[in-house]
Amino acid sequence: MQEAEREREMATSKVVLSGVQVMAVLAVLFFLLSGSSMAADFCQGKQSWPELVGQAGEVAEPVIKGQNPFVKDVIIVRNDTKLIENFRCDRVWIFTNPDGTISRIPTVG
């Protein structure tokens, strides 16, 4: 009886260990894809456009899409706009001042 109980306990601990391993992998993936600077390492093409700061927001889309064909969405928003915080390699947010000029370096994300 003790032998069967011990085997069941070992099998249970293996499942828990496996679950812990899965959770660790998911935690690492979440960190990498949650907008950290490391996440940009997964994206292809040019990833930032410091040369656009100070220019009109409307000029950004053709420049960005011309230099990175993997970018599908270039979204112009005001500096104080609340955004979704998921990371996407095919999106660039353009933050603008009230006068419409780009205020931050546009980056993939």
N, CA, C and O atoms as a printed pandas DataFrame, in Angstrom:
     atom_number atom_name residue_name chain_id  residue_number  x_coord  y_coord  z_coord
0              1         N          MET        A               1    0.821   -1.185    0.000
1              2        CA          MET        A               1    0.000    0.000    0.000
2              3         C          MET        A               1    0.868    1.251    0.000
3              4         O          MET        A               1    0.593    2.209   -0.723
4              5         N          GLN        A               2    1.925    1.234    0.823
5              6        CA          GLN        A               2    2.796    2.394    0.872
6              7         C          GLN        A               2    3.466    2.643   -0.475
7              8         O          GLN        A               2    3.678    3.792   -0.862
8              9         N          GLU        A               3    3.795    1.577   -1.182
9             10        CA          GLU        A               3    4.445    1.703   -2.489
10            11         C          GLU        A               3    3.534    2.416   -3.486
11            12         O          GLU        A               3    3.985    3.311   -4.201
12            13         N          ALA        A               4    2.277    2.037   -3.542
13            14        CA          ALA        A               4    1.320    2.671   -4.452
14            15         C          ALA        A               4    1.114    4.138   -4.081
15            16         O          ALA        A               4    1.027    5.003   -4.952
16            17         N          GLU        A               5    1.038    4.398   -2.814
17            18        CA          GLU        A               5    0.862    5.778   -2.345
18            19         C          GLU        A               5    2.078    6.639   -2.715
19            20         O          GLU        A               5    1.945    7.798   -3.108
20            21         N          ARG        A               6    3.235    6.053   -2.580
21            22        CA          ARG        A               6    4.470    6.767   -2.914
22            23         C          ARG        A               6    4.555    7.052   -4.417
23            24         O          ARG        A               6    4.972    8.137   -4.822
24            25         N          GLU        A               7    4.165    6.090   -5.232
25            26        CA          GLU        A               7    4.166    6.292   -6.682
26            27         C          GLU        A               7    3.179    7.386   -7.082
27            28         O          GLU        A               7    3.473    8.209   -7.949
28            29         N          ARG        A               8    2.015    7.390   -6.450
29            30        CA          ARG        A               8    1.013    8.419   -6.741
30            31         C          ARG        A               8    1.550    9.800   -6.340
31            32         O          ARG        A               8    1.347   10.777   -7.060
32            33         N          GLU        A               9    2.220    9.879   -5.218
33            34        CA          GLU        A               9    2.792   11.138   -4.749
34            35         C          GLU        A               9    3.872   11.627   -5.713
35            36         O          GLU        A               9    3.948   12.819   -6.010
36            37         N          MET        A              10    4.706   10.707   -6.202
37            38        CA          MET        A              10    5.750   11.082   -7.154
38            39         C          MET        A              10    5.136   11.552   -8.470
39            40         O          MET        A              10    5.609   12.521   -9.063
40            41         N          ALA        A              11    4.100   10.881   -8.922
41            42        CA          ALA        A              11    3.436   11.285  -10.156
42            43         C          ALA        A              11    2.828   12.671  -10.010
43            44         O          ALA        A              11    2.903   13.482  -10.932
44            45         N          THR        A              12    2.230   12.946   -8.867
45            46        CA          THR        A              12    1.649   14.259   -8.602
46            47         C          THR        A              12    2.730   15.328   -8.596
47            48         O          THR        A              12    2.537   16.402   -9.167
48            49         N          SER        A              13    3.860   15.055   -7.962
49            50        CA          SER        A              13    4.929   16.049   -7.911
50            51         C          SER        A              13    5.503   16.305   -9.298
51            52         O          SER        A              13    5.931   17.424   -9.585
52            53         N          LYS        A              14    5.524   15.293  -10.166
53            54        CA          LYS        A              14    5.990   15.502  -11.531
54            55         C          LYS        A              14    5.051   16.444  -12.274
55            56         O          LYS        A              14    5.515   17.303  -13.024
56            57         N          VAL        A              15    3.759   16.305  -12.084
57            58        CA          VAL        A              15    2.787   17.182  -12.732
58            59         C          VAL        A              15    2.948   18.610  -12.234
59            60         O          VAL        A              15    2.904   19.556  -13.021
60            61         N          VAL        A              16    3.135   18.767  -10.927
61            62        CA          VAL        A              16    3.330   20.095  -10.352
62            63         C          VAL        A              16    4.608   20.705  -10.895
63            64         O          VAL        A              16    4.613   21.879  -11.266
64            65         N          LEU        A              17    5.689   19.946  -10.953
65            66        CA          LEU        A              17    6.952   20.435  -11.482
66            67         C          LEU        A              17    6.782   20.851  -12.933
67            68         O          LEU        A              17    7.290   21.892  -13.349
68            69         N          SER        A              18    6.074   20.045  -13.697
69            70        CA          SER        A              18    5.824   20.374  -15.084
70            71         C          SER        A              18    5.018   21.667  -15.191
71            72         O          SER        A              18    5.283   22.505  -16.053
72            73         N          GLY        A              19    4.044   21.817  -14.318
73            74        CA          GLY        A              19    3.250   23.047  -14.305
74            75         C          GLY        A              19    4.089   24.257  -13.947
75            76         O          GLY        A              19    3.902   25.337  -14.508
76            77         N          VAL        A              20    5.019   24.082  -13.009
77            78        CA          VAL        A              20    5.919   25.170  -12.617
78            79         C          VAL        A              20    6.807   25.553  -13.797
79            80         O          VAL        A              20    7.038   26.734  -14.054
80            81         N          GLN        A              21    7.296   24.559  -14.501
81            82        CA          GLN        A              21    8.141   24.834  -15.662
82            83         C          GLN        A              21    7.358   25.598  -16.731
83            84         O          GLN        A              21    7.870   26.552  -17.315
84            85         N          VAL        A              22    6.132   25.181  -16.982
85            86        CA          VAL        A              22    5.290   25.865  -17.962
86            87         C          VAL        A              22    5.052   27.304  -17.529
87            88         O          VAL        A              22    5.125   28.216  -18.353
88            89         N          MET        A              23    4.769   27.518  -16.254
89            90        CA          MET        A              23    4.536   28.876  -15.756
90            91         C          MET        A              23    5.789   29.734  -15.906
91            92         O          MET        A              23    5.694   30.917  -16.233
92            93         N          ALA        A              24    6.962   29.147  -15.668
93            94        CA          ALA        A              24    8.210   29.899  -15.819
94            95         C          ALA        A              24    8.420   30.323  -17.270
95            96         O          ALA        A              24    8.814   31.458  -17.537
96            97         N          VAL        A              25    8.161   29.424  -18.191
97            98        CA          VAL        A              25    8.293   29.752  -19.611
98            99         C          VAL        A              25    7.295   30.847  -19.996
99           100         O          VAL        A              25    7.654   31.790  -20.701
100          101         N          LEU        A              26    6.069   30.733  -19.546
101          102        CA          LEU        A              26    5.065   31.758  -19.843
102          103         C          LEU        A              26    5.452   33.111  -19.257
103          104         O          LEU        A              26    5.234   34.146  -19.888
104          105         N          ALA        A              27    6.021   33.111  -18.060
105          106        CA          ALA        A              27    6.444   34.367  -17.436
106          107         C          ALA        A              27    7.556   35.027  -18.243
107          108         O          ALA        A              27    7.545   36.242  -18.439
108          109         N          VAL        A              28    8.508   34.235  -18.709
109          110        CA          VAL        A              28    9.597   34.778  -19.526
110          111         C          VAL        A              28    9.048   35.327  -20.834
111          112         O          VAL        A              28    9.431   36.422  -21.247
112          113         N          LEU        A              29    8.160   34.591  -21.495
113          114        CA          LEU        A              29    7.561   35.072  -22.743
114          115         C          LEU        A              29    6.782   36.359  -22.524
115          116         O          LEU        A              29    6.879   37.286  -23.329
116          117         N          PHE        A              30    6.014   36.427  -21.450
117          118        CA          PHE        A              30    5.254   37.643  -21.155
118          119         C          PHE        A              30    6.199   38.826  -20.985
119          120         O          PHE        A              30    5.946   39.904  -21.523
120          121         N          PHE        A              31    7.289   38.633  -20.239
121          122        CA          PHE        A              31    8.256   39.707  -20.042
122          123         C          PHE        A              31    8.841   40.157  -21.366
123          124         O          PHE        A              31    8.946   41.358  -21.618
124          125         N          LEU        A              32    9.222   39.220  -22.210
125          126        CA          LEU        A              32    9.854   39.560  -23.475
126          127         C          LEU        A              32    8.908   40.271  -24.432
127          128         O          LEU        A              32    9.339   41.112  -25.220
128          129         N          LEU        A              33    7.635   39.943  -24.370
129          130        CA          LEU        A              33    6.676   40.511  -25.315
130          131         C          LEU        A              33    5.845   41.654  -24.740
131          132         O          LEU        A              33    4.931   42.144  -25.404
132          133         N          SER        A              34    6.143   42.081  -23.530
133          134        CA          SER        A              34    5.306   43.092  -22.890
134          135         C          SER        A              34    5.779   44.511  -23.115
135          136         O          SER        A              34    5.349   45.422  -22.408
136          137         N          GLY        A              35    6.643   44.719  -24.072
137          138        CA          GLY        A              35    7.071   46.075  -24.345
138          139         C          GLY        A              35    8.413   46.432  -23.771
139          140         O          GLY        A              35    8.824   47.589  -23.857
140          141         N          SER        A              36    9.105   45.493  -23.193
141          142        CA          SER        A              36   10.447   45.790  -22.702
142          143         C          SER        A              36   11.361   46.017  -23.897
143          144         O          SER        A              36   11.040   45.618  -25.016
144          145         N          SER        A              37   12.490   46.653  -23.662
145          146        CA          SER        A              37   13.405   46.934  -24.758
146          147         C          SER        A              37   13.927   45.647  -25.390
147          148         O          SER        A              37   14.289   45.644  -26.566
148          149         N          MET        A              38   13.970   44.562  -24.635
149          150        CA          MET        A              38   14.419   43.294  -25.187
150          151         C          MET        A              38   13.453   42.769  -26.243
151          152         O          MET        A              38   13.867   42.046  -27.149
152          153         N          ALA        A              39   12.186   43.116  -26.142
153          154        CA          ALA        A              39   11.201   42.604  -27.083
154          155         C          ALA        A              39   11.478   43.083  -28.493
155          156         O          ALA        A              39   11.183   42.375  -29.457
156          157         N          ALA        A              40   12.036   44.265  -28.628
157          158        CA          ALA        A              40   12.317   44.795  -29.955
158          159         C          ALA        A              40   13.329   43.933  -30.703
159          160         O          ALA        A              40   13.384   43.981  -31.932
160          161         N          ASP        A              41   14.127   43.152  -29.990
161          162        CA          ASP        A              41   15.094   42.281  -30.637
162          163         C          ASP        A              41   14.429   41.212  -31.506
163          164         O          ASP        A              41   15.081   40.625  -32.369
164          165         N          PHE        A              42   13.157   40.960  -31.288
165          166        CA          PHE        A              42   12.442   39.947  -32.058
166          167         C          PHE        A              42   11.886   40.487  -33.357
167          168         O          PHE        A              42   11.498   39.707  -34.227
168          169         N          CYS        A              43   11.836   41.788  -33.513
169          170        CA          CYS        A              43   11.215   42.400  -34.688
170          171         C          CYS        A              43   12.233   42.564  -35.807
171          172         O          CYS        A              43   13.433   42.710  -35.575
172          173         N          GLN        A              44   11.708   42.535  -37.033
173          174        CA          GLN        A              44   12.563   42.674  -38.204
174          175         C          GLN        A              44   12.531   44.106  -38.713
175          176         O          GLN        A              44   11.559   44.830  -38.498
176          177         N          GLY        A              45   13.590   44.504  -39.383
177          178        CA          GLY        A              45   13.644   45.818  -40.009
178          179         C          GLY        A              45   14.028   46.914  -39.034
179          180         O          GLY        A              45   14.298   46.661  -37.860
180          181         N          LYS        A              46   14.046   48.136  -39.543
181          182        CA          LYS        A              46   14.362   49.300  -38.723
182          183         C          LYS        A              46   13.333   49.419  -37.616
183          184         O          LYS        A              46   12.151   49.153  -37.838
184          185         N          GLN        A              47   13.769   49.818  -36.414
185          186        CA          GLN        A              47   12.872   49.810  -35.267
186          187         C          GLN        A              47   12.649   51.165  -34.620
187          188         O          GLN        A              47   11.753   51.297  -33.787
188          189         N          SER        A              48   13.428   52.171  -34.973
189          190        CA          SER        A              48   13.195   53.500  -34.409
190          191         C          SER        A              48   13.584   54.566  -35.429
191          192         O          SER        A              48   14.423   54.339  -36.301
192          193         N          TRP        A              49   12.954   55.737  -35.299
193          194        CA          TRP        A              49   13.119   56.821  -36.249
194          195         C          TRP        A              49   13.359   58.144  -35.518
195          196         O          TRP        A              49   12.479   59.004  -35.496
196          197         N          PRO        A              50   14.546   58.314  -34.920
197          198        CA          PRO        A              50   14.816   59.558  -34.197
198          199         C          PRO        A              50   14.808   60.787  -35.104
199          200         O          PRO        A              50   14.551   61.900  -34.647
200          201         N          GLU        A              51   15.085   60.584  -36.367
201          202        CA          GLU        A              51   15.124   61.706  -37.315
202          203         C          GLU        A              51   13.757   62.356  -37.540
203          204         O          GLU        A              51   13.685   63.447  -38.105
204          205         N          LEU        A              52   12.673   61.708  -37.108
205          206        CA          LEU        A              52   11.327   62.252  -37.306
206          207         C          LEU        A              52   10.880   63.199  -36.189
207          208         O          LEU        A              52    9.898   63.922  -36.355
208          209         N          VAL        A              53   11.579   63.205  -35.065
209          210        CA          VAL        A              53   11.197   64.079  -33.956
210          211         C          VAL        A              53   11.257   65.532  -34.430
211          212         O          VAL        A              53   12.242   65.965  -35.027
212          213         N          GLY        A              54   10.178   66.275  -34.150
213          214        CA          GLY        A              54   10.086   67.676  -34.546
214          215         C          GLY        A              54    9.395   67.896  -35.881
215          216         O          GLY        A              54    9.018   69.021  -36.208
216          217         N          GLN        A              55    9.227   66.830  -36.655
217          218        CA          GLN        A              55    8.538   66.953  -37.941
218          219         C          GLN        A              55    7.035   66.778  -37.745
219          220         O          GLN        A              55    6.593   66.326  -36.689
220          221         N          ALA        A              56    6.261   67.132  -38.749
221          222        CA          ALA        A              56    4.811   66.953  -38.696
222          223         C          ALA        A              56    4.482   65.470  -38.632
223          224         O          ALA        A              56    5.108   64.660  -39.315
224          225         N          GLY        A              57    3.495   65.115  -37.809
225          226        CA          GLY        A              57    3.117   63.719  -37.624
226          227         C          GLY        A              57    2.753   62.993  -38.903
227          228         O          GLY        A              57    2.998   61.794  -39.038
228          229         N          GLU        A              58    2.160   63.729  -39.852
229          230        CA          GLU        A              58    1.690   63.102  -41.103
230          231         C          GLU        A              58    2.820   62.570  -41.977
231          232         O          GLU        A              58    2.598   61.682  -42.799
232          233         N          VAL        A              59    4.028   63.102  -41.809
233          234        CA          VAL        A              59    5.137   62.629  -42.650
234          235         C          VAL        A              59    5.672   61.282  -42.185
235          236         O          VAL        A              59    6.410   60.623  -42.917
236          237         N          ALA        A              60    5.308   60.869  -40.980
237          238        CA          ALA        A              60    5.887   59.660  -40.393
238          239         C          ALA        A              60    5.489   58.377  -41.118
239          240         O          ALA        A              60    6.346   57.536  -41.389
240          241         N          GLU        A              61    4.216   58.212  -41.434
241          242        CA          GLU        A              61    3.749   56.936  -41.992
242          243         C          GLU        A              61    4.483   56.520  -43.264
243          244         O          GLU        A              61    4.992   55.400  -43.317
244          245         N          PRO        A              62    4.563   57.373  -44.297
245          246        CA          PRO        A              62    5.270   56.909  -45.502
246          247         C          PRO        A              62    6.754   56.643  -45.260
247          248         O          PRO        A              62    7.326   55.742  -45.874
248          249         N          VAL        A              63    7.387   57.419  -44.371
249          250        CA          VAL        A              63    8.804   57.203  -44.071
250          251         C          VAL        A              63    8.987   55.852  -43.374
251          252         O          VAL        A              63    9.834   55.051  -43.769
252          253         N          ILE        A              64    8.187   55.610  -42.337
253          254        CA          ILE        A              64    8.322   54.375  -41.552
254          255         C          ILE        A              64    8.008   53.148  -42.394
255          256         O          ILE        A              64    8.772   52.183  -42.402
256          257         N          LYS        A              65    6.884   53.183  -43.105
257          258        CA          LYS        A              65    6.524   52.023  -43.931
258          259         C          LYS        A              65    7.500   51.821  -45.084
259          260         O          LYS        A              65    7.693   50.692  -45.535
260          261         N          GLY        A              66    8.112   52.884  -45.561
261          262        CA          GLY        A              66    9.112   52.770  -46.615
262          263         C          GLY        A              66   10.412   52.158  -46.120
263          264         O          GLY        A              66   11.120   51.494  -46.878
264          265         N          GLN        A              67   10.725   52.380  -44.852
265          266        CA          GLN        A              67   11.968   51.861  -44.295
266          267         C          GLN        A              67   11.806   50.534  -43.561
267          268         O          GLN        A              67   12.795   49.851  -43.293
268          269         N          ASN        A              68   10.567   50.163  -43.232
269          270        CA          ASN        A              68   10.312   48.869  -42.591
270          271         C          ASN        A              68    9.010   48.295  -43.135
271          272         O          ASN        A              68    7.932   48.658  -42.664
272          273         N          PRO        A              69    9.097   47.402  -44.121
273          274        CA          PRO        A              69    7.889   46.834  -44.732
274          275         C          PRO        A              69    7.095   45.917  -43.798
275          276         O          PRO        A              69    5.977   45.520  -44.128
276          277         N          PHE        A              70    7.657   45.579  -42.638
277          278        CA          PHE        A              70    6.938   44.735  -41.680
278          279         C          PHE        A              70    5.955   45.547  -40.839
279          280         O          PHE        A              70    5.072   44.973  -40.201
280          281         N          VAL        A              71    6.094   46.863  -40.828
281          282        CA          VAL        A              71    5.179   47.733  -40.083
282          283         C          VAL        A              71    3.901   47.914  -40.901
283          284         O          VAL        A              71    3.946   48.360  -42.048
284          285         N          LYS        A              72    2.769   47.565  -40.304
285          286        CA          LYS        A              72    1.462   47.685  -40.970
286          287         C          LYS        A              72    0.648   48.850  -40.428
287          288         O          LYS        A              72   -0.142   49.442  -41.163
288          289         N          ASP        A              73    0.826   49.192  -39.152
289          290        CA          ASP        A              73    0.042   50.252  -38.521
290          291         C          ASP        A              73    0.951   51.343  -37.980
291          292         O          ASP        A              73    1.820   51.084  -37.148
292          293         N          VAL        A              74    0.746   52.560  -38.456
293          294        CA          VAL        A              74    1.405   53.743  -37.915
294          295         C          VAL        A              74    0.278   54.610  -37.384
295          296         O          VAL        A              74   -0.557   55.099  -38.146
296          297         N          ILE        A              75    0.262   54.797  -36.064
297          298        CA          ILE        A              75   -0.883   55.446  -35.420
298          299         C          ILE        A              75   -0.423   56.742  -34.761
299          300         O          ILE        A              75    0.464   56.736  -33.908
300          301         N          ILE        A              76   -1.037   57.852  -35.166
301          302        CA          ILE        A              76   -0.690   59.165  -34.623
302          303         C          ILE        A              76   -1.623   59.484  -33.466
303          304         O          ILE        A              76   -2.845   59.436  -33.609
304          305         N          VAL        A              77   -1.032   59.815  -32.310
305          306        CA          VAL        A              77   -1.812   60.148  -31.113
306          307         C          VAL        A              77   -1.174   61.351  -30.423
307          308         O          VAL        A              77    0.005   61.643  -30.621
308          309         N          ARG        A              78   -1.962   62.034  -29.618
309          310        CA          ARG        A              78   -1.435   63.131  -28.802
310          311         C          ARG        A              78   -0.638   62.542  -27.641
311          312         O          ARG        A              78   -0.854   61.392  -27.256
312          313         N          ASN        A              79    0.272   63.319  -27.090
313          314        CA          ASN        A              79    1.135   62.862  -25.992
314          315         C          ASN        A              79    0.382   62.294  -24.803
315          316         O          ASN        A              79    0.854   61.349  -24.172
316          317         N          ASP        A              80   -0.778   62.850  -24.485
317          318        CA          ASP        A              80   -1.504   62.456  -23.275
318          319         C          ASP        A              80   -2.515   61.333  -23.503
319          320         O          ASP        A              80   -3.317   61.034  -22.619
320          321         N          THR        A              81   -2.483   60.716  -24.670
321          322        CA          THR        A              81   -3.426   59.653  -24.995
322          323         C          THR        A              81   -3.075   58.366  -24.246
323          324         O          THR        A              81   -1.913   57.962  -24.209
324          325         N          LYS        A              82   -4.089   57.725  -23.648
325          326        CA          LYS        A              82   -3.899   56.416  -23.005
326          327         C          LYS        A              82   -3.891   55.358  -24.100
327          328         O          LYS        A              82   -4.727   55.375  -25.003
328          329         N          LEU        A              83   -2.935   54.438  -24.007
329          330        CA          LEU        A              83   -2.769   53.425  -25.049
330          331         C          LEU        A              83   -2.868   52.022  -24.486
331          332         O          LEU        A              83   -2.677   51.800  -23.290
332          333         N          ILE        A              84   -3.166   51.087  -25.358
333          334        CA          ILE        A              84   -3.062   49.671  -25.021
334          335         C          ILE        A              84   -1.572   49.367  -24.894
335          336         O          ILE        A              84   -0.770   49.916  -25.650
336          337         N          GLU        A              85   -1.191   48.517  -23.969
337          338        CA          GLU        A              85    0.223   48.318  -23.692
338          339         C          GLU        A              85    0.794   47.013  -24.248
339          340         O          GLU        A              85    1.875   46.591  -23.836
340          341         N          ASN        A              86    0.097   46.379  -25.161
341          342        CA          ASN        A              86    0.670   45.160  -25.739
342          343         C          ASN        A              86    1.732   45.540  -26.772
343          344         O          ASN        A              86    1.675   46.619  -27.362
344          345         N          PHE        A              87    2.679   44.666  -26.980
345          346        CA          PHE        A              87    3.779   44.922  -27.913
346          347         C          PHE        A              87    3.484   44.227  -29.230
347          348         O          PHE        A              87    3.122   43.051  -29.264
348          349         N          ARG        A              88    3.647   44.978  -30.315
349          350        CA          ARG        A              88    3.466   44.398  -31.656
350          351         C          ARG        A              88    4.590   44.870  -32.560
351          352         O          ARG        A              88    4.908   46.059  -32.602
352          353         N          CYS        A              89    5.185   43.943  -33.277
353          354        CA          CYS        A              89    6.272   44.275  -34.197
354          355         C          CYS        A              89    5.780   45.014  -35.438
355          356         O          CYS        A              89    6.579   45.618  -36.154
356          357         N          ASP        A              90    4.490   44.976  -35.697
357          358        CA          ASP        A              90    3.961   45.602  -36.915
358          359         C          ASP        A              90    3.270   46.940  -36.644
359          360         O          ASP        A              90    2.483   47.413  -37.464
360          361         N          ARG        A              91    3.567   47.552  -35.484
361          362        CA          ARG        A              91    2.901   48.812  -35.135
362          363         C          ARG        A              91    3.924   49.827  -34.623
363          364         O          ARG        A              91    4.880   49.481  -33.929
364          365         N          VAL        A              92    3.691   51.099  -34.990
365          366        CA          VAL        A              92    4.482   52.213  -34.468
366          367         C          VAL        A              92    3.508   53.295  -34.024
367          368         O          VAL        A              92    2.658   53.733  -34.798
368          369         N          TRP        A              93    3.641   53.725  -32.763
369          370        CA          TRP        A              93    2.857   54.845  -32.245
370          371         C          TRP        A              93    3.646   56.127  -32.526
371          372         O          TRP        A              93    4.856   56.182  -32.309
372          373         N          ILE        A              94    2.947   57.148  -33.009
373          374        CA          ILE        A              94    3.554   58.461  -33.228
374          375         C          ILE        A              94    2.938   59.416  -32.211
375          376         O          ILE        A              94    1.748   59.724  -32.292
376          377         N          PHE        A              95    3.731   59.884  -31.262
377          378        CA          PHE        A              95    3.253   60.816  -30.242
378          379         C          PHE        A              95    3.507   62.240  -30.709
379          380         O          PHE        A              95    4.618   62.586  -31.111
380          381         N          THR        A              96    2.455   63.071  -30.650
381          382        CA          THR        A              96    2.580   64.434  -31.145
382          383         C          THR        A              96    2.237   65.469  -30.082
383          384         O          THR        A              96    1.472   65.214  -29.151
384          385         N          ASN        A              97    2.833   66.646  -30.256
385          386        CA          ASN        A              97    2.518   67.817  -29.447
386          387         C          ASN        A              97    1.174   68.376  -29.920
387          388         O          ASN        A              97    0.656   67.946  -30.950
388          389         N          PRO        A              98    0.610   69.325  -29.181
389          390        CA          PRO        A              98   -0.641   69.943  -29.628
390          391         C          PRO        A              98   -0.556   70.555  -31.034
391          392         O          PRO        A              98   -1.569   70.633  -31.730
392          393         N          ASP        A              99    0.627   70.985  -31.456
393          394        CA          ASP        A              99    0.765   71.572  -32.801
394          395         C          ASP        A              99    0.943   70.516  -33.890
395          396         O          ASP        A              99    1.096   70.860  -35.062
396          397         N          GLY        A             100    0.925   69.217  -33.512
397          398        CA          GLY        A             100    1.006   68.134  -34.491
398          399         C          GLY        A             100    2.413   67.667  -34.806
399          400         O          GLY        A             100    2.589   66.786  -35.648
400          401         N          THR        A             101    3.434   68.239  -34.147
401          402        CA          THR        A             101    4.790   67.788  -34.406
402          403         C          THR        A             101    5.119   66.584  -33.529
403          404         O          THR        A             101    4.603   66.447  -32.419
404          405         N          ILE        A             102    5.973   65.729  -34.038
405          406        CA          ILE        A             102    6.340   64.495  -33.337
406          407         C          ILE        A             102    7.210   64.855  -32.129
407          408         O          ILE        A             102    8.208   65.566  -32.249
408          409         N          SER        A             103    6.803   64.344  -30.959
409          410        CA          SER        A             103    7.464   64.719  -29.713
410          411         C          SER        A             103    8.395   63.653  -29.141
411          412         O          SER        A             103    9.300   63.967  -28.367
412          413         N          ARG        A             104    8.173   62.392  -29.522
413          414        CA          ARG        A             104    9.006   61.280  -29.024
414          415         C          ARG        A             104    9.538   60.499  -30.209
415          416         O          ARG        A             104    8.982   60.544  -31.307
416          417         N          ILE        A             105   10.620   59.788  -29.968
417          418        CA          ILE        A             105   11.177   58.961  -31.044
418          419         C          ILE        A             105   10.187   57.843  -31.363
419          420         O          ILE        A             105    9.872   57.035  -30.488
420          421         N          PRO        A             106    9.696   57.783  -32.594
421          422        CA          PRO        A             106    8.809   56.682  -32.972
422          423         C          PRO        A             106    9.576   55.359  -32.946
423          424         O          PRO        A             106   10.672   55.255  -33.496
424          425         N          THR        A             107    8.989   54.356  -32.303
425          426        CA          THR        A             107    9.620   53.031  -32.230
426          427         C          THR        A             107    8.574   51.945  -32.470
427          428         O          THR        A             107    7.381   52.145  -32.241
428          429         N          VAL        A             108    9.045   50.804  -32.930
429          430        CA          VAL        A             108    8.186   49.643  -33.133
430          431         C          VAL        A             108    7.648   49.209  -31.780
431          432         O          VAL        A             108    8.380   49.216  -30.791
432          433         N          GLY        A             109    6.394   48.838  -31.728
433          434        CA          GLY        A             109    5.821   48.338  -30.488
434          435         C          GLY        A             109    4.356   48.524  -30.453
435          436         O          GLY        A             109    3.711   48.156  -29.471
